[in-house]
Amino acid sequence: VIIRPRGGDFLYSEEECDVMIRDIDMAKKLGVDGVVLGCLTAEGDVDVDKMRRLMAAAGDMSVTFHRAFDMCREPLRALKTIEELGCERILTSGQKGTAEEGISLLKELVACASLYRKSPPRGRIITCIPRGSSSLTKAISPKEGVVPPSGIPAQSSMRSAPASIAALTLSAELVHISILKSFRSISHI
């Protein structure tokens, strides 16, 4: 289940973070296996403080860092931070409009994920790419750590007034359905 207090950018206030924690608690009560979330700073880095709070709330749930990753200013540093936080997956199109356009970064992320992962029991982080990227299956396979989840909608962008960071606007209904299906299919890989 995607955890977002609103559409637009990924710069969240403390109050919005509190709402996200309550949403995670509700997801737990409903028996959801995993959540999809992500927080950034105005500078375009992973907001480690807020992410730690959300990760603590998620506990043993599977956590995927969503396409906020595509807005990070330093993707390799962000990957390391996300792995250190304990996220199991990243949804990304390689910081481009399509995963095909982002193929070089996707390959680099897969290579770096193997180096960064410190706790082998969970295995390396899985990089998930948006649906409609069928030509990528020839370039990168699930064995390499990249999987195409079903039904992830395309991105559109908005500007954050205070930070001027482009953001993704996702259709909540489609994402909720898609993410649940994706977790079921990805968990068998």
C-alpha positions as CSV (number, residue, x, y, z in Angstrom):
1,V,0.0,0.0,0.0
2,I,1.4,3.4,-0.9
3,I,1.7,5.8,2.0
4,R,1.4,9.4,1.0
5,P,-0.4,12.2,2.8
6,R,-1.0,14.1,-0.4
7,G,0.0,14.4,-4.0
8,G,2.7,16.6,-5.3
9,D,6.3,16.7,-4.1
10,F,8.0,14.5,-1.5
11,L,8.9,17.2,1.1
12,Y,6.8,16.4,4.1
13,S,6.2,18.4,7.3
14,E,6.3,16.8,10.7
15,E,2.5,16.8,10.7
16,E,2.4,15.0,7.4
17,C,5.0,12.5,8.7
18,D,2.7,11.8,11.7
19,V,-0.2,11.1,9.3
20,M,2.0,8.7,7.4
21,I,2.8,6.9,10.6
22,R,-0.9,6.6,11.4
23,D,-1.5,5.2,7.9
24,I,1.3,2.6,8.4
25,D,-0.3,1.6,11.7
26,M,-3.6,1.2,9.9
27,A,-2.1,-0.9,7.1
28,K,-0.6,-3.2,9.8
29,K,-3.9,-3.6,11.5
30,L,-5.4,-4.5,8.1
31,G,-2.8,-7.2,7.6
32,V,-0.9,-5.5,4.7
33,D,2.5,-7.1,4.1
34,G,4.3,-4.0,2.8
35,V,4.2,-0.3,2.3
36,V,5.6,2.0,-0.4
37,L,6.9,5.4,0.8
38,G,9.6,7.9,0.4
39,C,10.6,11.4,1.8
40,L,13.1,13.9,0.4
41,T,14.7,17.0,1.7
42,A,14.5,20.4,-0.1
43,E,18.0,19.7,-1.4
44,G,16.9,16.5,-3.2
45,D,18.4,14.0,-0.7
46,V,16.6,11.2,1.1
47,D,15.2,12.7,4.3
48,V,16.9,10.2,6.7
49,D,15.2,11.5,9.9
50,K,11.7,11.2,8.5
51,M,12.5,7.9,6.8
52,R,13.8,6.4,10.1
53,R,10.5,7.3,11.8
54,L,8.6,5.7,9.0
55,M,10.8,2.6,9.0
56,A,10.4,2.2,12.7
57,A,6.6,2.4,12.3
58,A,6.7,-0.2,9.5
59,G,8.7,-2.6,11.7
60,D,8.8,-6.0,10.0
61,M,6.7,-4.9,7.1
62,S,8.4,-4.9,3.6
63,V,9.2,-1.3,2.6
64,T,9.7,-0.1,-0.9
65,F,11.1,3.4,-1.6
66,H,8.8,4.8,-4.2
67,R,9.6,7.0,-7.3
68,A,10.6,9.9,-5.1
69,F,14.0,8.2,-5.8
70,D,13.8,9.6,-9.4
71,M,13.9,13.1,-7.9
72,C,17.1,12.5,-5.8
73,R,20.0,14.7,-6.9
74,E,22.6,12.0,-6.2
75,P,21.1,8.6,-7.1
76,L,24.0,6.4,-6.0
77,R,24.3,8.1,-2.7
78,A,20.5,7.9,-2.3
79,L,20.6,4.1,-3.1
80,K,23.2,3.6,-0.3
81,T,21.1,5.6,2.1
82,I,17.9,3.7,1.2
83,E,19.6,0.4,1.7
84,E,21.1,1.5,5.0
85,L,17.6,2.5,6.1
86,G,16.5,-1.1,5.4
87,C,14.2,-0.7,2.4
88,E,13.9,-3.8,0.3
89,R,13.0,-2.2,-3.0
90,I,13.2,1.0,-5.0
91,L,10.7,2.0,-7.7
92,T,12.5,3.9,-10.4
93,S,12.7,4.5,-14.1
94,G,16.4,5.4,-13.8
95,Q,15.6,9.1,-13.2
96,K,14.2,9.5,-16.7
97,G,10.7,9.7,-18.2
98,T,10.8,6.0,-19.1
99,A,12.9,3.1,-17.9
100,E,14.2,2.6,-21.4
101,E,15.7,6.1,-21.3
102,G,17.1,5.4,-17.8
103,I,18.7,2.0,-18.7
104,S,22.3,3.1,-18.0
105,L,21.4,4.3,-14.5
106,L,19.3,1.2,-13.8
107,K,22.3,-1.0,-14.6
108,E,24.6,1.1,-12.5
109,L,22.1,0.9,-9.6
110,V,21.9,-2.8,-9.8
111,A,25.7,-3.1,-9.8
112,C,26.0,-0.7,-6.8
113,A,23.2,-2.4,-4.9
114,S,25.3,-5.6,-4.8
115,L,28.2,-3.7,-3.3
116,Y,26.2,-1.7,-0.7
117,R,24.1,-4.5,0.7
118,K,25.5,-5.3,4.2
119,S,23.0,-7.8,5.5
120,P,22.8,-10.8,3.1
121,P,19.8,-12.4,4.9
122,R,17.4,-10.1,3.0
123,G,19.5,-10.2,-0.2
124,R,20.3,-7.2,-2.3
125,I,17.8,-4.5,-2.9
126,I,15.5,-5.0,-5.9
127,T,15.1,-2.2,-8.3
128,C,11.5,-2.1,-9.7
129,I,10.8,-0.4,-13.0
130,P,7.4,0.9,-14.3
131,R,5.1,-1.3,-16.4
132,G,5.4,-0.9,-20.1
133,S,9.1,-1.4,-20.2
134,S,9.1,-4.7,-22.0
135,S,12.2,-4.0,-24.0
136,L,14.2,-3.8,-20.8
137,T,13.6,-7.5,-20.1
138,K,16.3,-8.2,-22.7
139,A,18.7,-5.7,-21.1
140,I,18.2,-6.5,-17.4
141,S,16.5,-9.5,-15.9
142,P,15.0,-10.3,-12.5
143,K,18.1,-12.3,-11.7
144,E,20.1,-9.1,-11.9
145,G,17.9,-7.4,-9.4
146,V,15.5,-5.4,-11.6
147,V,11.8,-6.4,-11.9
148,P,8.9,-4.7,-13.7
149,P,6.0,-4.5,-11.3
150,S,2.6,-4.6,-12.9
151,G,0.4,-1.5,-13.2
152,I,2.7,1.3,-11.9
153,P,1.3,4.4,-13.6
154,A,3.4,6.8,-15.6
155,Q,4.7,10.0,-14.0
156,S,3.8,13.6,-14.4
157,S,5.6,16.5,-12.8
158,M,4.7,19.4,-10.5
159,R,7.0,22.0,-8.9
160,S,7.4,22.4,-5.2
161,A,7.1,26.1,-4.5
162,P,9.7,26.1,-1.6
163,A,12.1,23.6,-3.1
164,S,11.5,23.6,-6.9
165,I,11.9,19.9,-7.0
166,A,9.9,18.1,-9.7
167,A,7.6,15.5,-8.3
168,L,5.5,12.5,-9.4
169,T,1.7,12.6,-9.2
170,L,0.4,9.1,-8.9
171,S,-3.1,7.8,-9.1
172,A,-3.8,6.5,-5.6
173,E,-6.4,3.9,-6.7
174,L,-4.2,2.4,-9.4
175,V,-1.2,2.4,-7.2
176,H,-2.9,0.7,-4.3
177,I,-4.1,-2.1,-6.6
178,S,-0.8,-2.3,-8.5
179,I,1.4,-2.3,-5.5
180,L,-0.6,-5.1,-3.8
181,K,-0.3,-7.2,-7.0
182,S,3.4,-6.3,-7.3
183,F,4.2,-7.4,-3.7
184,R,2.6,-10.7,-4.3
185,S,4.5,-11.3,-7.6
186,I,7.8,-9.9,-6.4
187,S,7.8,-11.9,-3.2
188,H,8.1,-15.1,-5.2
189,I,11.2,-14.0,-7.1
